[in-house]
């Protein structure tokens, strides 16, 4: 058999077989998983007048049977073998094995591999023959003549016993087949065979595994889809288990009728490398790339994004995907270490999507409708607040729309909510979706700045157990801020979260609140003004957060990034530097006031009201050290008397009064800041009270 290029008829069933360039590990037959007609993908040949050749599977085991003289064998070709560092392995069992010395033989079974040149011609063979212990004609082991093109491995077995045999092709060629130039080996053919020399003999061969297995690659270089729309973006990634890489070269091929004008930049993980690009053949669909670290530097084991490529989609492109392959022109594929020595690598092609709708077009879910409306703005806000997850198809890519120039950054935050509002309001034209196709790894954001132009703070608060208090979140604005997002962390054993309400200056803003983690002491808040609007420079109450004091104690209320990341955004959806200042909430009990101050106070005092801000009513505590005529009044911001809470003679002690937010005529007062004033014997003290409707 000098060539295996002649056509052979094969029965119509399915046995999957492939040799992938990344991690060669292919089982031609898998134990327990044969198809009912496992010879598909294999050619079956009977020779020398063989009678009744049979090929079948029984309980997942392949079985070859031949009655009468002749030969029966199966073979399968692998025309492109990516490496000779491959192990051929077979597990077979002969039955009815009978060696008849001087007369003939029956059931002489073998498994082998043939070496093919670039034309598909067989240059030589490696065969495993199963012989019983009574055979004296052959020696157990490998037998090959000098300069041989073929070698036979004789395996001592007994009938009905399984035997596993294997050879590594590169070692087999060097050790036993010096007549074959390994550089000429382009493919292989795998063979299972059985033969009888007598008319009335029978042989049976059973096989449960035939495989070609390559070592796990030390490094894999692959192409992944990182965004698509009117342009498509791809990243070239390196996964290395050993490290040591200093330079990488390769070429990319693509269909210029579908994508064109490639623009390549260094990946985020190789910022200090040198990039050389050969675009001389870009018009015909070839791009050369060379990357190099400084002399003496090398990569550690890990995964790296080494390059980013952006293609323009041709106007006439009708395909849904574009394929990018690695090639060797104009720059050959090669990885080198610091000594300029080559390092092996597997190269994996990629497929890029070409049509993903518009940026921020995420409603109705899970499909888009090729327009941006208030529903899209609201849905992006829910993604930013982590109330929903973008999980359907390319939904994430459409929702991740800021920064606009990048078509997203691998995160969905308040900035994306603002940018979606700009699309909805037609402040920015609709843009075909692109940018990252999946969440960026690591933290959502870098830690919030400790110094910046704007300040967001939680105002300290005191309240009593069993009563409601309102924490004020303020912002010192510079005049460009449009939206902000943040999370608050607190001690849930001291406080119980009740609600979040906008401040008087933000009642027309859009508000998203994530309370899914409130029982563990975390809530997320995101607030955005209308698109194009900004806060005026100065101090603003942003939101009021109502808590119930549940236990005597003190807790910090700090800013964090879970479930909503800290972010302050201007009208163009760009981030604004900010400082975030922690607040303190103190929860006291009525007995703790008496125990601290005593039943007879030493001086007049008007204590902070609680809750403050308030909605229903607030309690005001004041201290009287001596018999006194006093007044306790509530005024509005203009100094007009609103309500007299107490008037007359008081004996020494601790007193409380309650205000329900009404005036002297029992009419409800508007939301705002009011002044509570205590007056007695020339003593006057004023405290602010905030009413929220």
Steps between C-alpha positions, in 0.01 A plus 500: 500500500709794372226761507175550681358761267250274321131556585333251735125470560408564864168425669286790616524543875694742717833459678640842578874541447708815499851615574479848648810714503441592862564210732518195273308223674296296258345163558419323177295253700386576854444229756128447556402761245512335159223571257292209383685506169838615622683457171374835370799718446696179446545310175434126511707279268483120456776330302609167357151358466413539868167342587229659714694799633310662785541831681261577785474638852388308805451689825724779381783274386602489136522145358666382178431140391642314203418141405715334235827605353564862422539835667260755645610841612359844582688821453458871554720782373612813676631717220628789712694410810594820688785340695694174522497523879198270490439167669319221314318274744289190440324256732412175324417138573542206261266200512527156339873563480664191356852470367546190289874471439581361158134508394373854536355749743157618602398822668831679449378841618679830492458874550730744335575846377633603159696815426379718210691752296349821364352307204328245723744219415594254774870523582501227764316326784500425870298184581406319820451122453334290770663156535432226750761355728539188281633703212871433451546660162531856632662670795289717723575870443578733212673365189628720221788487258758783482379783278158339524175669403289257704515347844298223660430487874421145604285490812470193719135445588266213562165453339222701665735742678513876437828675428581869485784608271628841407783679324599865480534578129804724526687245711389209280631673189835579660546161669362240259434671166818679392397452139222758536584869508275632781488838329314338211222359721189709438229257609429150620267211432372283785436133423325210674548164329438126522623215279460122451720279284269196486160464337325360807651720766338789686641801673334764721643836611339721764607859556377752755744787450706649221635848562745764390589716797725802514633668815307784655647816349720721715350804332190572292461815293139563402269757346183599684207722409506819706237710324303548182272743320599737219850399604612171648763457767709198586763432761801274465553314827786291634457231763834370621558234765877538511569865422833619360365665183686810381379546141209381287453524124210393280281591208122520480288418199145625444250550219542861375157478337349479850737690729777743412731779619639325809627723780713321759620618841677339792279305740443617855749244638793592273498877541880516520569293190609611154248448220594472132226456240533403135198624303649452154255218423200630698302575185515130408413384852836452673644685797841441658560560870818491711502564876808525717570567866817689595819293498523268798131529590258210470146400592404301806246214481150636450253637247580817305316721253788578266331694217172662399383528140211703362365432149254703296208297369462545125169657392421202277574240768202267537665241724412468868854400596855569388776243548855599592775239467868494592747472213870541417499779241622771512631417852539132598353360820762477773541542875848568637654519847760746627776294333323529163424128507168382356221381727216274387146637491153408382320760288119514517291690243203722588156592370356852534134600494407786268160631610390583854239780474558839664676610815260523801223322305404241761120512518289298455703212640655276386496650149556858389270701275761721325403820684571664835212613719436576867447127550860438388626771736312345790626151416862614482443661839382168638815336364714773660320448832556122478124447515523304173789317335576540129513135404314457171725465194668834423283691752803588711677650201205730427454602864871576550496826305742728690753639438336573165831529314587142604147357461527381859768388742387158618286637786143624539493792745335837554698639206322258266166613643588862423623415150179306433308812600697701246407253226136507608498882498673512159790694652721237337413320175416131514816293470528138378582275793860407559757489774563216745277196467529389863567631848854615570675291761589636842337780697232705333690821566829614639469613864326834540737795509601634840524851363301663224304800382163385639405366842229251587432458873269332746389752769529378858173402666377423854179308569340287767423130500162414356473830314565604144778728392598640160860503379580781258734437205648828381719599207729800465463547125723688258222560248554222243359197686202323344476165682656298777495145623629346822434240766460558873630255760375499861459272801167318455487409871480873588289624208214367292464650154157644418507699175681748275336825389629776271583836656295805410748597229500156339131408504494507119814288464492130412579282799609134511530323837638150553388358836581134431778507762336732755469226763877457495567873524539614139275701271573643154380840377523657154350837408505685168368839391344532158740467209708814451413645844750549782506597865584862572825565683450480875373264769194291420299243690486207258292231671360421844550149632261397777617257771342362815722482807485140619774485763700744709835560330697688237561403138694654214309549179769468232502509122582187298457330163261212569231467372543836315848629425605850607492731205436870444423589137468827309253588225724334236505170696864556597616418851555783749757460778338497841578457868258281698470583872366252756220598738422380854159401637460481877205311640410574864222392735292728727656346812847568364425875491388501862796291613743725312356837598330422831144569614584867572696651209782744571413739216241588240536303177303430185599153378489389134151393397441150379435392243650781297416531213153366572176428322232415758611664821820584682580502873680798655676461837599799716662530843394735781743543797282731718140622532451708188253671270590381148378465143565239229406627153534389137573765234535480123815605314365860475460531878120468510353309795354171383412311818542556876581166658543605867439813711490560876663419831723189507653323795854356470512185286512348154207577268390383158271656242379364170438685177294340225590745226188720527454870574287658775191447283580125462586547134780286356822687444701467180826306478795707605730608782341643817653655814419378852582760772512454877482826706527529883646764745718656231601156360435435130598199288394419143516171306400415143227250421441366148149401397458259207165453326 
